Amino acid sequence: MRVEQLEDWLDAMHPRLARFEDVLMPTGWTGDFSRASLEELEQDALERWPDRGSFDDAGDPDWVDGAVRYVGEAYLRIGGGGWHVDSDPDSVFSGLPVVTLDTIEPFPISPYNLLTALLSRRTGQVLAKVYDGQLLEVQERRDAEGPDWVPTRLPVPGDSRS
């Protein structure tokens, strides 16, 4: 993905998330962008693919796109910030949509790379651990800025919730 393609990708955020939540995930899935929903998403991925190689060989592009969007949005809803794409060809995240949260020392988080990591590690806790770490980062910023500070979220086209 190039930087100029990110806007189109973001324009499709709301309908693609809705498809992921309503059609591609199992019935009864929490789907509320919480830590628990990330644990459920991770479990679904672990059941779909026995290892990273099977994901690379036969990944489901619709599911993967939805999962990337969902994971990124879950983190953005707790930590503010926004979506970006790194166009530096030497970057490990080059061409991938990443989120950067509104924290003291923001760094890019690649939901796609987290999906591949969770399939390699198979602990069932990769997404939840990142969630917990970002909650700590948000609290650190709140401690530095004052108790009234709240993370600022960059808007996503077509989504009034962001």
C-alpha positions as CSV (number, residue, x, y, z in Angstrom):
1,M,0.0,0.0,0.0
2,R,1.2,3.4,-0.9
3,V,0.5,6.5,1.2
4,E,-2.0,7.8,-1.4
5,Q,-3.9,4.5,-1.2
6,L,-4.4,4.8,2.6
7,E,-7.2,7.3,2.1
8,D,-9.2,4.9,0.0
9,W,-8.5,2.1,2.5
10,L,-9.7,4.4,5.3
11,D,-12.8,5.4,3.3
12,A,-13.8,1.7,3.4
13,M,-13.1,1.3,7.1
14,H,-16.7,1.3,8.4
15,P,-18.2,-1.2,5.9
16,R,-15.2,-3.5,6.0
17,L,-15.3,-3.6,9.8
18,A,-19.0,-4.3,9.8
19,R,-18.5,-7.2,7.3
20,F,-15.7,-8.6,9.5
21,E,-17.7,-8.3,12.7
22,D,-21.1,-9.5,11.3
23,V,-20.1,-12.1,8.6
24,L,-16.5,-13.3,9.0
25,M,-16.2,-13.8,12.8
26,P,-18.0,-16.6,14.6
27,T,-21.6,-16.1,15.9
28,G,-21.5,-14.8,19.5
29,W,-18.2,-13.1,19.1
30,T,-17.9,-10.1,21.5
31,G,-16.9,-7.6,18.8
32,D,-16.7,-4.6,21.1
33,F,-13.0,-3.6,20.6
34,S,-12.2,-4.8,24.1
35,R,-9.3,-6.8,25.4
36,A,-11.7,-9.9,25.5
37,S,-12.6,-9.4,21.8
38,L,-9.0,-9.4,20.9
39,E,-8.5,-12.6,22.8
40,E,-11.4,-14.1,20.9
41,L,-10.1,-12.9,17.6
42,E,-6.7,-14.4,18.3
43,Q,-8.3,-17.7,19.2
44,D,-10.2,-17.7,15.9
45,A,-7.0,-17.1,14.0
46,L,-5.3,-19.9,15.9
47,E,-8.1,-22.3,14.9
48,R,-8.0,-21.2,11.3
49,W,-4.3,-21.6,10.7
50,P,-2.1,-24.3,12.4
51,D,1.0,-22.2,11.8
52,R,2.4,-19.1,10.1
53,G,3.2,-20.9,6.9
54,S,-0.4,-22.0,6.3
55,F,-1.4,-18.4,6.9
56,D,1.1,-17.2,4.3
57,D,0.2,-19.9,1.8
58,A,-3.6,-19.9,2.1
59,G,-4.6,-16.8,4.1
60,D,-8.1,-15.5,3.7
61,P,-7.7,-11.9,2.4
62,D,-11.1,-10.7,3.5
63,W,-10.6,-12.1,7.0
64,V,-7.0,-10.7,7.2
65,D,-8.1,-7.3,6.0
66,G,-10.9,-7.2,8.5
67,A,-8.7,-8.4,11.3
68,V,-6.0,-5.8,10.5
69,R,-8.7,-3.1,10.7
70,Y,-10.2,-4.4,13.9
71,V,-7.0,-4.9,15.8
72,G,-5.8,-1.4,14.8
73,E,-9.1,0.2,15.8
74,A,-9.2,-1.6,19.1
75,Y,-5.8,-0.1,20.0
76,L,-6.8,3.4,18.6
77,R,-9.9,3.4,20.8
78,I,-7.9,3.1,23.9
79,G,-4.9,5.2,22.9
80,G,-6.0,7.8,20.3
81,G,-3.8,8.5,17.4
82,G,-4.4,7.3,13.9
83,W,-3.6,5.1,10.9
84,H,-0.5,5.6,8.8
85,V,1.4,3.9,6.1
86,D,5.2,3.9,6.1
87,S,6.6,4.4,2.6
88,D,10.2,4.0,3.6
89,P,11.4,0.8,1.7
90,D,13.8,0.0,4.4
91,S,11.2,0.0,7.2
92,V,10.0,-3.3,8.5
93,F,6.4,-2.0,8.1
94,S,6.9,-0.5,4.6
95,G,3.7,-0.5,2.7
96,L,1.6,-1.8,5.6
97,P,-1.1,0.2,7.4
98,V,0.0,0.9,11.0
99,V,-1.4,2.7,14.0
100,T,0.5,5.2,16.0
101,L,-1.1,6.0,19.4
102,D,-1.3,9.3,21.2
103,T,1.3,8.4,23.8
104,I,4.5,10.0,25.1
105,E,6.8,8.1,22.8
106,P,4.5,6.8,20.0
107,F,5.8,4.0,17.8
108,P,4.0,2.3,14.9
109,I,2.0,-0.9,15.6
110,S,1.4,-3.2,12.6
111,P,-1.7,-5.2,13.1
112,Y,-0.7,-7.4,10.2
113,N,2.7,-8.2,11.8
114,L,0.9,-9.0,15.1
115,L,-1.3,-11.5,13.3
116,T,1.7,-13.3,11.9
117,A,3.4,-13.1,15.4
118,L,0.4,-14.6,17.1
119,L,0.4,-17.5,14.6
120,S,4.1,-18.1,15.2
121,R,4.0,-17.8,19.0
122,R,0.6,-19.6,19.5
123,T,0.2,-18.4,23.1
124,G,-3.3,-16.9,22.7
125,Q,-2.1,-13.7,24.4
126,V,-0.2,-11.6,21.8
127,L,-3.0,-9.1,21.1
128,A,-4.0,-8.9,24.7
129,K,-0.4,-8.2,25.8
130,V,-0.1,-5.4,23.3
131,Y,-3.5,-4.0,24.5
132,D,-2.3,-4.1,28.1
133,G,1.0,-2.4,27.2
134,Q,-0.8,0.4,25.4
135,L,-3.1,0.9,28.4
136,L,0.1,1.5,30.5
137,E,1.4,3.9,27.8
138,V,-1.8,5.9,28.0
139,Q,-1.7,6.0,31.8
140,E,1.9,7.2,31.6
141,R,0.8,10.1,29.3
142,R,-2.1,10.9,31.6
143,D,0.3,10.9,34.6
144,A,2.5,13.4,32.7
145,E,-0.3,15.6,31.3
146,G,-2.8,15.5,34.2
147,P,-5.9,13.6,35.1
148,D,-8.1,15.4,32.6
149,W,-5.9,14.4,29.6
150,V,-7.6,12.1,27.1
151,P,-6.0,10.6,24.0
152,T,-6.8,12.5,20.8
153,R,-8.0,10.3,17.9
154,L,-7.4,11.3,14.3
155,P,-10.6,11.0,12.3
156,V,-11.5,8.1,10.0
157,P,-13.6,9.1,7.0
158,G,-17.2,8.0,7.3
159,D,-17.0,6.9,10.9
160,S,-18.4,9.3,13.5
161,R,-17.2,7.0,16.3
162,S,-13.5,7.7,15.8
